[in-house]
Amino acid sequence: MSGDPVAQNFCVECGQPLTTRFCTGCGTQAIAPPAPPVSPVPPVGDVAPAPGADDVPPVEATAVRMPPVPPEPAVAPEPPATAAAPLPTAAAPRKRRGRLIAGVLAAVLLLGVGAAGLAFVLADEDDDPGSAPAAAEPDGSVLGTPDREWTASADELTGQPGAAFTAMVPVEGESYRPFLFAHTVVAAVSYWDEVTEESKRWIVGLDSGTGKRRWLVETEAYACAELTTTRFACWNGDWEAETGQVWIHDVESGKAIAEAGYDHIVQEVTGRGDAVYAAGTSYDSVTEVTTATVSAGTLDDPDGGWTTELEDRSDNGGGDGGIGLSADAAGVHIALSSGYVLDPDDGSSRPDGSGVRVLDENGAALTLQHDEDWERFWFAGHEELVLDDYPWGDLTSGAVVRKGLVGAGNGLYDLEAQELVREIAPSDNVHASWLSDDVLRVTEWSDYDEAGNEEYTEEISFQDVDSGTVLWTDAEGRGNYGATEDAFLSIGESSEVFEVRSLRNGKLAWRRDIELTEGTGEDSYSRGADIGTTADAIVVTSGPSMWGYGDFGTPAEDLLADGAVRDSATGAADDLELSDEYVTKCGSEPEFVPVEAVSAEGAVEVTFDVVATCPQGQWLDSAGYRMSVTGMPATAVGVQTLAQGFFDFSDDPIWVPQAESGEGSKVALRFPVSQVWATPEEIGSAIQGGSVVVDCEDEAAGQAEDRHLPVTPEATDSGGADSGSTDVVVDPDTREENSLTALRRLAAEDRPAVQADLAGSWVPQLSSKQDGTHDRIDQQTYDYTAIYEEHLRLRLEYPEVRLIWSGDFAAFEHDDYWVSVAGVPSAKPGPAITWCKESGREPAHCYAKLLRVSGSNEGTTRSWKA
């Protein structure tokens, strides 16, 4: 299982992933600036019962100073120039636009890196069962609809109005991430009074299956870390007195079972098995020496062991230094401007100039070395494989190796063979991350549009690791996301909807509304949220609230099937071997024979068998194919326009074999709702009836360049494309005519089933509009085109949706409206309202309607409140 899915944070300086403290690429600090110094911290209070709104226990407010900026990176020896393996050229990662998505890289704690080393804390569970807990997922798939849901609010848990969830580990930007143990959520809650400047902080434990509070602890700790499956540590410090304090908490009860005071500041805490290590730094501005102090102990006696001091002389310009701390079988690793390894038995040190410590897929530490400019990277013991970018991380464990493969820049490499397996994209402006053993999330970006104007654009796709096939694309660019073995969990940008989609094809499994907007009017803004899993539930955490979803049903079969858009690097499903001979152009377009039509990510995708009209075969490679699909669906009167699109194959050409080969290449063309005037079922019926005619016209002068003939010209290829801008496809008047024709046809097709199955029953009503209707909620005036497009979107998202002409029923006040309803009848309004809620619809856009055939329309509508 891939474990706890979390949102990814990117560095504002170099674009590489952030840990909880520092950037993996350039060492930039990933936390907030220091706060004023504080006095020594009192011990954590006992476990408190849930206070009421008028019974909140008092707490002394104490400001906490944040850890300082890390020193400059250490440099490992560069390998000989002859050791470099052939690599695809990779541009430096682009600075990420917009706000950083708050989150951390792992369910186990990823501790900070000084620039010399990235310290991932993840022990092999077989060798070290007491180490940091492995991330958990619910049993089975989460693609089925959850039968159990809960919501917990920060103010109700603490009895403090205005309280909000905050991160257990401070990071830059918004983060609310709790610790997710097998059956327990441990979360931090904070309160700040802007008038009195009073602050409070609690740690709360929740049952992840029910959302009920198990315990509440008031604390003044600055940060916490997961240690084992049953223990976590919290700490604080006085930066003026250079002292620190650590508390070890029990996960089930929240009680502080052990505590310790230190004669040095505490910036990081980690553990391995029963051992606990605390570390911090101090800086002498006169001698320009940073001193790191590390203390060892146990879960029962945190400061009962050795203490070691390390002097770190560097030319980093002075100031307090950051520190990276981790522990594994090799020892306790310290990252300052130089790296050290401490003996866990006595604290004796030795230099560790290995550079960056990262993980393989089994949790074992690897040594990642780099040059002085952090532009070339190689693994100790694998020096022949030189990477020109920092390796991609696994979002759940931080591992840079999965299935024996390591990715960096635009390349996927076999670590043992030390060779390139394949490129992951046609462009070098690319960043990727592992979502599971089988799926990558790939972001390709450009700083310029097609006309050469400076404009940032990006495309996000999901690739099959083994084949490189692009399974589906993310047009919304969801940045707040996570993944399980078969599901993609996300919150859309500026969206208040949590979605669960198939990881293999992007189809929506289920969604829920969540409240992320704070403030009103011009002062309103949308908060972020963190996504994770326990053994019981998916847990989504934002500032005021936390949501849990569990007891998942059986997923629909289509959610488990693979999607297939195109090959990641070439645009073709198969890599065709090319000869030295060039293809002779013949001036005519290939023949498109429709095979099937399906719903695909809010669009209609039509698959064609394409055969060449040229004797040798031909390339489908023009930048401007205008495709028109006409035909007669089952209830249509005469031939009607079903779809029309404009497709660009110049970047992803597809080979089309000669007709004599007996088989065509498979090409999937995706038409958005603005360019299709029939449902997939209607197009399918026209295909079955043999009435579909496809007209293909090249409006971009054919091939952009001479192309080579495949070694096997009769070989078939496959691929696809999405239609381009509506403006170049069809004029507005024609769209209106096509849309009105489609509305009339759909209502006629649906009428028999509606009258037989829905008449006299309560159903969810989703929309009711006529030409000229102005929707005050959407702030849109609807013409026939907009009415049809809205209905088709609903129909593609909810297959049970049907179209009604209001004049056929007495339930409506007006008899000339197009009405979209969900075909799920019930004897009472309750199930219809439940459908609205479970489908993520707003009350204004979904309510219960009684489809009364005769009589009055009074009492036929039941609304609800969110």
Steps between C-alpha positions, in 0.01 A plus 500: 500500500626844428410635843398838626434733206594861556517830317837595349685819592744654249791735559448861394865527398568196284170312464618177664290319766520625861545291810363621833800729537704554184498472121634175357667689216657818629473489879264798526323515834140378490367647822383834629744770624612502864271636771622682813697306766306326775535398861548136603193295416288345777413129476200384303177479697311180576235366271196722526134418447327684219435852626170665428465834330493673840747268668832546323808433717736799527842485338805727510573630150863456396656600171736253338806579295526302179819321388749704295605488137718201406862539392627459146525149355801279528654368178587141431791409271394510136532176303728480201358650182515163326250356746206698368226296336301642203216710640215702356568870546292645784438868564510631854163464670277801458388696804157378597220751445233587754502421868688200624285199573544432867600154607787268579659219311426197713280328752822414677686815601736644242743700709681808381804521285788726544614549150756225534245230543137413468411285799204271446395309810356169395620174645453153359200366690632146494822606672358775715134449593506781754601771261287772346162366391450394142216681329168317493218476251146369543460134408394462138428774251384851596331543160168371632259749659567538876224380733650675802582870515584741782595861557697645793543873564797649684291734713262225614788267587667764719204712608682804364313701233735593218742212558647334190698192406869564433789281393670272750823584318531870400551558128488802272156605380173336593516159662260324730645151481441279803684180588308200364553182696321172422174591678577837657532853365727724710452866410624838619244775569592865553323822593622859466315806629606798287374748761651357816779315314413196706598166349408145589603164359363151553569150373191285449455131427205384287366157415561490125201271449241723667661843542425494873750662734706258710709753689608865512833633626590865544858572396751769421719274291623649175512182291447124518632187330370147459732251669332157504157351440407592859714804586561852373726778632438874539759762586570866567795718594629827638731657244647759740578248773583232242296234676239261371232263618355182348188304591425142390126441451294184485286487184199329659467722809691815405677498837859617527659178628850651513664841477849642503675835525815574301787743542484571127235626263282230339422538131447141392401172666507155344510140612576146402348216691519588870768766444423874492733775372465877544719756322544873464757761400648821635712757317789711629517818290855574624659168410250435220458146628172311505486241777258212464403311814342155481361314803392137515252323722208260492124527478482470881803720572552741206820664633647201682777424254803670347537859376732597214605843372615560144669820379400597151727767352364637174498816290121521487495864614417443864169467676340199663531182297235244422552135575387178341456197725416139417582151625537170320700179524821687412470742790367844588542740208562870553483746211661843544721661239680167527355160578576278800405154617479431875541159658162427666677331795734779614445802273849491351507666159655455163470721191229402257587681180259292301274791416130423506349199675188372323296180505450210268164324467573275801582788732875442485721809489681593179771759452424762238806707411504824307729756344571846641211667316245225578455441128631143470412209728615140537457216750794357690573162344321601178732775375447417132145632522524880520173690527459861394217566744404407855315164511122504522356412837231260609229714661432252779842382619736737320672203334671589173514137379197284414502169313876544460443821302606856575367807321660839449418782262358349182645152550406174669806285577584146608718549808681165489555502124591871526328584175210701361177301468296769324416868486173593668399797283583667167603817686787547743293741711358226715465392862364168623416314819414141585135446596522120516724223370319523169402866448694826468357850519680710236488877463622654173523878486584779260577867557369599157185448298497377140543857371815549706340727758611461858224302669536214744301189412516146627357158425463233765479136398503160667732241350526125522850439634578194290356595161514881512138520386324817613200357683318831545560872531404752768365811329418672830859475622414373847792587724362383834500125459597156620470141382434145613580190296198552273359845577597861442378726782485872436353841566479717191667841492260761647253216548304384802446148374701197610518243221603136475587385149637184347879516495501296180254698287400818689129417513314651793415246770336734752525855632403700807457870571738637764502854639831669428401863448571747781368855527241673284492724195834639385663375820414135430765247404525127454707299747702199403455153645711194572398151388607176669385149590488275803398134518143620555447802281605771260563812710480853356615784727458873456517789746159490672396142421605143439305245293520121504368241251500123551321165443535522124269306271591294197640720222348499153693285253572792266697673779753216501565497124799670340462821307716568195551845353838477330859394549684740727802568282394430141122531499469147362392191689786302347851610412524430128841421355563735208689430178722736300229537233273804502120484470359630173221752558188443291285803585192322634392439858468157663161337550348510851262214588326551840512208741354619831417809708547533876491764773850621589578761767200719422536461124392251233776282358448330165740223395571444131671239287709715264638365174714678245393613156866531391662188349785478753293604799523848651568698814216670687713801593330823394452786744146562378257218421137614498285197581124494444287206616143472371244225527152387605455393864211259560231768549640766266311626200753540222879531519620725781836641608624289790845649563751735346855566613840637409795271576878549509722193448820690422660424837368143525485355146330165440594256227206386283560174309401439141146373440630163376629424851144408598508689829508867590674697771290578806452875550295644787367853443358686799226758438413745781130563575515822296583299188276194529121490457429142593558275798748211475201264487343689209825501304538131580152426364582691181823301466309173543247616241776574251386859447808685623701697246836651594646786299869581557649819354860608547514878550868523594684398182560139598827366631727757660805298394598197300464187707654157473309190400469233774703187443168315503255729312204274573554542875220672688546786743274671753457831675256783546441872527268751663308748287621860506318832530125523440547821302664323208247217488153633441329840504261599784183485288576148390579400859158636607327302225691183581432541873123551462483197270689293757275616787184403312647164401619414852168592661319281246741211563464526878119549504395130498731402786413813699127436471536130578751517786497854647147637463330534839829464690739734676827557313802735538454808276831649386404776257199676345559759227358652184664720238583829675496368859741696725643293784576732791720237664716438193466859378438364151227552242419177320434453132431161337874433473560559871189300600611203291864517616391508865272200449768303316754572775254372757425194289867416454564540873183323617391235245154477660412860399202543264353798311136601548281754317307669780181509294471121536432526877272695731776528758648812341373856515605565139454268204793607283815414697772244442538308829789272596418235762681197637309181419501360854131486605378476859166512679615780732720810453769384747690264268508765227653754740747237619603443139563875466723503807695187408553628146661819626226728367414836656141552633436765233589251227341182632178439689210251512228524234176301479426425134124532530328426169174683571354739754671789677869570531465590869708286734712354220829661608707428811817701559775447759779691670867418491 
